[in-house]
Amino acid sequence: MDREFLLDLFASFGPVTLRKMFSGFGISVDGVNFAMALRAGLIFRADELTIPQFEAEGAKPFQYETSKKAVTVMSYWHVPERLYDDPEELAVWARDALAAAQRAKLKKRPKTPRKANSRVAKERAIKKVAPRKATKKAVGKRAASKRRTRQAT
């Protein structure tokens, strides 16, 4: 699927953003990715509310192969082929997919900052809290500097 075909296909739905992704495009609205257009076809985001709709149409979940196994992604489902010829109904399905993606985004926990390596974190904390100890070399340099300034005056 090329960019122009996808833009025409989603014209009834409204403006979408297409971004290069894998072997095709990621399709999003306001930063929420709700569909993918890949070599495998058009794939919409789904959840517990919309999966029965896909199952009733005989659609299959998105699946891909790794070197070791086949991975099934239950949150993305193939769009029924009949929708390619009916942009109005495709727009309804796209709205459902966008709603599913927005619900999934709300369920995600906010990202927490990664914890630093405990040894490194402890060392940094010690360096920030503890005052620097004067070394013999530094003390000797300071004393020599003071002697020179006294002699100069």
N, C-alpha and C positions, 0 to 999 in steps of 0.2 A: 504494500500500500504506500502510495506516495503522499506527500504533504498536501497537494491540491485536492486529491480525492478525499482525504480525511477532513479537510476544511469544508468541503462541499457536503460531506456526510453529516457533519455536526452543525450545519447552518441552521437547522430548525431548533437545535438545542441552545445555541448562543455561542458567543466567542470562547474559544478554547486556546490554551497554550500548548504547542507541540515542542517537545525536546527530544533530541536524539537519545536513544536508549537501546542498548543491546543491538538487536538486528532490526530495529524500527524506531518507534516513537513512544514516549510517555505523554499522556494527555492529561492536562490539569486545568483547573479553574481556581483562581486566587491562591495559587500555591498548593492546592490539594490535588494530588495525583489520584485519579479515579479510573483510568483506563490505560491500556497499552495496545499499540498496534504493532504486532511483530510478524515474522514470517508465518507463525502459527495462526494468525488471524487477529481479529479484534477481541480484546479481553477486557471485561469490566470487573470492577471491585464488587465484592459481594459479602454479605454477612448473614447471620441467622434469620434476618427478616426477608432477605432477597434470594437466598439460595433455593428455597422451594420454587420460586418463579423460574429459575434456570433449570431445575430438575424437571419441572412440568413440560418444558420445551425440549427435553432430551439433551440439553447442553452438558458439557463435561468441564470439570475443573482444569485449570491451567496445570500443565505438567511439562517438566523438562528432564533431560538426562544428564547425569554427571558421569565421570569415568567409572564410578562404582555402583550407582543405583539410579532409579527413576524417582524424582521428587515431585510430589503433588502439592500444589499451593491452593488450599481450600478457600483462600480469600480473594482469588481471581478466577473468573469463569469465562469460557468462550461464549461470545454472543451468537444467538441463533442466526443462521445464514439468511433467513427470510427478512430480517431487519435491515439488511443492506438495501433492500428495495422499498422500504417504508421509513423514510426519514422522520416522519412525525412520531411513529411508535418507537423508533430508535432514540428519539429525544426523551421520551418517557422513561425508557430503560436507563439512559444516561443520567437522568435526574436521580433515579433510584441508586445508581452506582455512586454518584457524587455524595448522596446522603449517607450511604454505607461508609464511604471513605471519611466523611466528616465525623460519623459516630466512632469509627476506629481511632481517629486522631484524638478524640476526647477521652477515650479509654486509656490511651498511652500515658504512662507516668512521666512526669517532667524529668528531663535529663539532669542527673546530679553530677557534680564535678568528680572526676576520677580521683581516688585517693592516691597520694604519692607513696612511693616506696617508704616503709616505716623508718628504715635506717636513715635515709636521706632526709625525711621530714624531721626526725629527731635532731640530726646535725644542724639543719637550718634553724630550728627552734633554739638550740643552744647558742648558735652564733648570734642570733638576734637578741637574746636575753642576757647572756653573760658578757660582761665587759672584757675587752681585750687585755690579756696579760702582757706586761712589758717583758721583753726578752733582754738578756744581758747585753746583747749587741746594741739594741735600741737605747737602753739606759746609758751605755758607754758613749754613744754618739751624742745624746742629749747633753751629757756632762761635758764632753769636749766642746760642744757648741757654746755652752754657757761660759766655759773658761776663756774661749777666744773673744767673746763679746766683752767680758770683763777686762781683758788685756787691752782691747782696742780703745776702751774709754779712758 
